[in-house]
Amino acid sequence: MNSLKEMTLGVSAPFAAFDGLRVSAAGQQRATVRGVSLPGSLDVRAVATPVKPPTTMPPKRSKVEIIKQNSDFLRHPLKEDLTTDAPNVSEDAVQLIKFHGSYQQDNRELRGPGKKAYQFMLRTKNPSGIVPNRLYLVMDELADKYGIGTLRLTTRQTFQLHGVLKTDLKTVMSSIIHNLGSTLGACGDVNRNVLAPAAPFKTTEYMHATELSTKIASLLAPQAGAYYDIWVDGEKITQDEPEDVTLARNDNSHGTNFEDSPEPIYGIQFLPRKFKIAITVPGDNSVDVLTNDIGIVVVSDEHGEVEGYNLYVGGGMGRTHRNEATFPRLADQLGFVSKDDILYVVKAIVATQRDYGRRDDRRMSRMKYVVEEWGIDKFRTVVEQYFGKKIQPFKDIPEFKFQSYLGWHEQGDGHLFFGVHVENGRIKGEAKKVLREVIEKYSLNVRITPNQNMILCDVRPSWRPRITKALAAVGLVVSHESHPSTESRFGCLYLYRYFFCNMVPGFVPKRTLCSCSHQGTWIH
C-alpha cells in the first residue's frame, strides 16, 4: 500500500487561504491537494474533476463551498440576518441555516401579490429515533404554538416542525435545546441523523445498535459552537460524552484531522454533501441499510457477544431529473472491522469523502459517485490509509427482511411496546391530542421509525387495555389482516423513496433496485 502524498500547487493571492480542503498558515500562498497513488491508476484528487497536469489555477468549487468557507464555521451572515426585520434570511444564510437544522420555505397559500410568505421548517436529530418523554411533549406544544399544529415524522427517524416564523425561530430552537433535543446537523453538508432499528428490544444486538448510533452521532456532530452561540447566546449545553468517542475524534494518527481547528473532522469546508449512516442487526432491514453512505451491521460471535461489524458503503437514492449522470445506488460490501475499531473506521470513511468527494458539482457530490468511479477495491485502499489498518473480509449474515414493528410486542424486560401507524407520517387533529394524552399520562418514551411511524415504549402490561382503547377511538389501532397496506403502504421503503422523493413526473424505469433482501433484488 502506498502512503498518502502531498502535491503542492502555487496559487494567486485571493486563494491563498484555501489549502485544498485545509486552511494554510497565514501568508502562505500555496494550496495542497491530498492524493494517493495506486498501482496502475491515476492520482486521486481532493476535488474529483478530470485529472489534468498541475496548473496555477485552484480547483473549481460550487458557490456553496465559498459560503461555507467564509462563514466562520457556520456563523455569518446567519447571525446578523436573524436580527433584521425582514421575514426571511439572505441567500447565503439560507445555506448556513440548513446546518442548524432548518430550511427557509415559502407558503404558497399565504402569498400576497408579488410577495412571498416566508416561514421555516425545523428538523430534529434523534439517533435511533429516540424521543424522551419530555421532548415529545415540548415538540407537541411547539407545533401548536409556533407551527401549523402538526408534527411530521420523517424517514430518517426525526421530527419536522413546519410553519415557524423567523421571529419565533430562536424561541423554538432554544426550547428544543433546553428539553433534551437538538437540530444541529439535521440538514446540511454533514452527517445527518444516524438510523438504527426503532424497536426497543432488550437484546444485546439491538441495545448495542442503539448505543452505537448515539456514539457515531456524537462523533460526527459539528464542534465549533456556532449552533449554541446563535440559538442559546453561547450557553454551554453539556452532555456526557463517552470517553471512546472523545478519543476517536481527537486521534490524528493517520491524517484524518485538521490540527488546531475547532472542527477537527470537518474543517472549514465541512463535507461536499449530506452524509447518511444506518446501523442494524442481522436480518432486520427496517432502516433500509443498503441505501446509506455507510451501512453498519452488528455481528456477534457464537456466544451472542458483539465481536464487530460488517460495513457497506456507497448507497444513496437521489438523482436529478433528466440528468442521466446521476442515479440511485445500493451500497457495496466494504468488509468487517472489530468492535473497538468502529469509530475509527467510520471517521476514516468520512475523511475519504471529505477529501475526495466532488466540490464543483453538488449533483455529483455524494460518496456513492466516488465509490462508483473508483470501484470498491480502490475505495477500500484509500480508507485503509486513513484507518491505519487492513479491513477484514465481510462476515456471513442472514438475509435481511423488512420489519415494521406495528402493533403490540414484548420488549424483553417485562414491558411492552406498541407500534402506531401514522398516516403519511403526519400527526394531527384528534389523533395528535390523544397521543399526547397517552404519552403524558403514562410517562412514555417514544421512538420514530424509518417508515414514519411511532413506537410507544416501556408500557406496563396492565396499561395495555386502556392504551389500546384510547388509540382505537381515533383510528390508531388497525388490524393488519383487514388492512394489509398499513404494514407498508408502498410495500418497500426504497421504492417509495425512488418514485416519490426523486419527483420524476410520469417516469417509470424498466427495472428498479430494491434493498429489502441481503444482496438487493431487481423488481421488474
Steps between C-alpha positions, in 0.01 A plus 500: 500500500643836403489784753313826458700773335463874468500678165582869534356745248563873487193725512433869479445717806115494505512124554791494743276404792362196320733206549329217315241416763713648776585853614864588436711699741469878477700644214557171320394541138468136411242225486547130555283227357501176693554205268578132504693302238364158429656239270383543144280799576504876482540719806176563687429870552329676789253651256405220267511693174673341199872455571715761327865606525574736793406861429500826691120501514322378815245218479155609391248511784126556518352816646399317817865409563593868501214581738614232744861612485414864577245429775733470803381145557130563417453833681492781243289648347233287672556656842452851359204410279302364793501845663347690206132586455479311171285184512774302327876453505745562215598247236830427674328459837249261342789263435641537851175457691470152353793391716305628801208276406267733310385580148351831389174444313219692334136433585331529162153508652583816696685688228397855424529673162869497411598396853607169650371373833824387662506238771744240627501125543698358792630143511620330815783253537406179681749211471303173476185715498514534880272771639497543880159560654584859588614583145187352342273714715702812417492427126124450520459839670734678258304366202181653636647829616753581228436254216201389296363270770645176365813292555663322208695175544775447243665197340817588692328455837465870578233764556428780259326811627350713222379859480732670750547873442843659510405704808430176687802299384721571799222424748423168334864400459591585859195313629609186316859533623397551863271196494741222402477562127712635218474602136876536447607321183152376413553664159804634314830354379570292809403162635122499538294303753640152565239230445463182705207263558235684700375185673608523868583131536715431805739269318875543470503577128207743497622686806849517353371642171315771692806587707725512193260735320533757780879465504538553125257793512714658771827423321388672180306792648638848414728622779571870434215632716315726255175313570502590869638850438202584281208318662580510874736801509809290551364307797704187558268205455702209631415137451711214625694360206644148519877502532548281194319757285727783618811288444391403149419859402835633624713222354703616200735206462426466129422851377124507549490825701558871452751589769407790732164548328169546684369244248760221519315268260312740272734800474378826347342329198305227681397215265430532127138396555268340755613172653277220627575207731278211609567223752308176532514142621506186282164436335342838584477738204261748659765768435550419129870455571627473140375845405739691728850639456607262777301195604609322819383155607571374853670157491503273806703190581365155585445611861283796401765760580564782253834441326488761225316639201443439133526823301328611181588822316373704207123478521261783418172547316515857376512590133445814296214499250624485139861465613599146404837539671319481833345180627381308807745243630511219754802481730792260442657272757809668645592234756511424871662685792529409867284650771771737626573642153156610386526871590841525335395336175185714481719809537735365232211454255370850573852643449522321164176660382605835646829505310399331173129568452422749225461862606446651156159345423260434788292265287801267489633558852366200691743227600325244281655666194851463646437130567348452155789672321783342698353156560476346845859367509656839435261666743592245768872566445461874558283446809761263642763772479287733713406206724854369544394136480384242251124453479416133541278288270124534533334258745208279397164628625140390435281671242332822599125523541280805529372564853229756583444422871138615488271378778587352839836332573693388806817698567673220688510671839143441612370809319323535165529737207233601252567597138257773390428536129509873418339576165764667279702574813273793589380525862202733504150566624332277755766231460767751604298596806444141613863401439613784722254400773622139496870592488459756778276289726726194494833690472589303188815545297458491123696382198450604138536230233652536151152434361365818661320310772539529876571256782372548855762344730514357851129421534397295802279204403224628729481822296446321169115484500460869585760615248353278229152638563617862491697457177228294331250780560697724260588233244856430616445127555455326166475129426774385263274225371224738393738776390822338375610827340573640846799265527668714239282715280736473207627152584864601485652812652758517223242500223299765684804725522608430143171594341393784729817656643655537156195686370507363149153560352388211285839328510482124549833317465511161331647354815562638845738397774349376824713462813257285699720193459862446597654551156228714343244379248387625163127568496369490140 
